[in-house]
Amino acid sequence: MTAASQHYTQPANPGWLRRAEFWLDQRGKPAWIVAMILGFMIFWPIGLALLAYMIWSKRMFGKSCRNRHSNRHAAFQQGFNAMRPSGNAAFDAYKADTLRRLEDEQKSFEDFLQRLREARDKAEFDQFMDDRDRKAREERETGEIENA
């Protein structure tokens, strides 16, 4: 496996078939097997096509699960490497300041999203109350007209 294939990212605007393939690859061999079985159950040529593709692309008999585990381990290790000091005090201070600033921005953004959710909830509740009041008023008016 090359270094380029370990850090593969999805293209900017892939089609639905590429997105499905990427999604299944992220979940490993069991997801491909479930997709193949569902393909056979829905329409047998779909399942057969998936089986042929799995064999042709070496997803069926490859070591994709082991590679996926090693990729996760490497990403986990890389996360720890980002936190260790570099030995350069100026760079470490800059990195700490940048990380603190990003954490503050993230907190501000999360607070903003919370305020948006609360505003949306309040607007939906106000609309519900207005609809309820309008229906009650219409029922009262209809009842008064029928009684007259």
C-alpha positions as MATLAB code, in Angstrom:
seq = 'MTAASQHYTQPANPGWLRRAEFWLDQRGKPAWIVAMILGFMIFWPIGLALLAYMIWSKRMFGKSCRNRHSNRHAAFQQGFNAMRPSGNAAFDAYKADTLRRLEDEQKSFEDFLQRLREARDKAEFDQFMDDRDRKAREERETGEIENA';
ca = [
       0.000    0.000    0.000;
       1.379    3.384   -0.946;
       1.301    6.506    1.156;
      -1.081    8.102   -1.329;
      -3.640    5.319   -0.984;
      -3.581    5.532    2.812;
      -4.806    9.110    2.758;
      -7.353    8.835   -0.046;
     -10.076   11.426    0.179;
     -13.313   11.437   -1.698;
     -13.375   13.596   -4.879;
     -15.056   16.998   -4.627;
     -18.298   16.098   -6.446;
     -18.550   12.335   -7.006;
     -21.568   10.663   -8.519;
     -23.962    8.580   -6.457;
     -22.192    5.364   -7.464;
     -18.792    6.622   -6.246;
     -20.368    7.912   -3.029;
     -21.974    4.506   -2.423;
     -18.676    2.740   -3.111;
     -16.817    5.097   -0.750;
     -19.488    4.609    1.936;
     -19.272    0.812    1.648;
     -15.453    0.916    1.662;
     -15.508    2.899    4.901;
     -17.619    0.184    6.543;
     -15.547   -2.725    5.259;
     -16.219   -6.165    3.873;
     -19.413   -6.881    5.893;
     -21.121   -3.864    4.311;
     -20.208   -5.115    0.835;
     -21.567   -8.573    1.663;
     -24.834   -7.116    2.991;
     -25.160   -4.973   -0.155;
     -24.576   -8.042   -2.328;
     -27.197  -10.086   -0.429;
     -29.708   -7.243   -0.687;
     -28.911   -7.006   -4.388;
     -29.710  -10.707   -4.823;
     -32.938  -10.298   -2.865;
     -34.128   -7.264   -4.833;
     -33.118   -8.340   -8.349;
     -30.617  -11.158   -8.824;
     -28.519   -9.480  -11.590;
     -27.728   -6.633   -9.168;
     -26.366   -9.089   -6.612;
     -24.413  -10.907   -9.310;
     -22.949   -7.624  -10.568;
     -21.919   -6.669   -7.022;
     -20.307  -10.083   -6.494;
     -18.389   -9.772   -9.773;
     -17.258   -6.256   -8.855;
     -16.176   -7.383   -5.383;
     -14.081  -10.193   -6.841;
     -12.676   -8.046   -9.667;
     -11.694   -5.187   -7.339;
     -10.291   -7.626   -4.751;
     -12.738   -6.426   -2.102;
     -13.970   -9.961   -1.475;
     -10.670  -11.706   -0.853;
      -8.381   -8.763   -0.105;
      -7.111   -7.748    3.270;
      -9.236   -4.606    3.385;
     -10.270   -5.075    7.011;
      -6.671   -5.374    8.180;
      -5.633   -2.337    6.124;
      -8.538   -0.346    7.472;
      -7.493   -1.205   11.044;
      -3.909   -0.136   10.380;
      -5.161    3.112    8.803;
      -7.199    3.854   11.933;
      -4.178    3.111   14.121;
      -1.992    5.418   12.016;
      -4.581    8.204   12.216;
      -4.795    7.708   15.994;
      -1.011    7.954   16.293;
      -0.941   11.017   14.049;
      -3.419   12.732   16.371;
      -1.052   12.234   19.300;
       1.913   13.460   17.255;
       0.122   16.752   16.652;
      -0.040   17.406   20.404;
       3.570   16.720   21.315;
       5.972   19.665   21.595;
       8.244   20.433   18.645;
      11.168   21.666   20.718;
      10.887   25.201   19.333;
       9.350   27.446   22.004;
       8.152   30.102   19.549;
       6.427   27.550   17.342;
       4.887   25.771   20.341;
       3.530   29.103   21.645;
       2.134   29.910   18.185;
       0.564   26.444   17.935;
      -0.977   26.721   21.418;
      -2.357   30.189   20.623;
      -3.789   29.015   17.298;
      -5.403   25.956   18.883;
      -6.874   28.087   21.681;
      -8.244   30.556   19.110;
      -9.773   27.717   17.076;
     -11.344   26.232   20.207;
     -12.812   29.648   21.046;
     -14.191   29.945   17.502;
     -15.679   26.469   17.748;
     -17.325   27.342   21.081;
     -18.706   30.582   19.597;
     -20.042   28.702   16.581;
     -21.666   26.039   18.773;
     -23.287   28.811   20.848;
     -24.519   30.437   17.628;
     -26.019   27.138   16.445;
     -27.713   26.686   19.826;
     -29.244   30.173   19.572;
     -30.460   29.337   16.046;
     -32.061   26.111   17.298;
     -33.747   27.958   20.161;
     -35.028   30.667   17.795;
     -36.351   28.050   15.373;
     -38.044   26.162   18.216;
     -39.619   29.376   19.509;
     -40.849   30.307   16.023;
     -42.355   26.832   15.541;
     -44.018   26.985   18.963;
     -45.394   30.472   18.279;
     -46.773   29.252   14.949;
     -48.391   26.275   16.702;
     -49.992   28.546   19.305;
     -51.236   30.957   16.619;
     -52.738   28.060   14.627;
     -54.381   26.678   17.760;
     -55.830   30.080   18.691;
     -57.059   30.639   15.125;
     -58.783   27.230   15.047;
     -60.391   27.840   18.445;
     -61.604   31.275   17.317;
     -63.026   29.793   14.086;
     -64.793   27.039   16.035;
     -66.283   29.618   18.430;
     -67.451   31.760   15.524;
     -68.937   28.747   13.720;
     -70.690   27.656   16.917;
     -72.148   31.141   17.428;
     -73.441   31.240   13.848;
     -75.098   27.814   14.163;
     -76.744   28.779   17.480;
     -78.170   31.981   16.031;
];
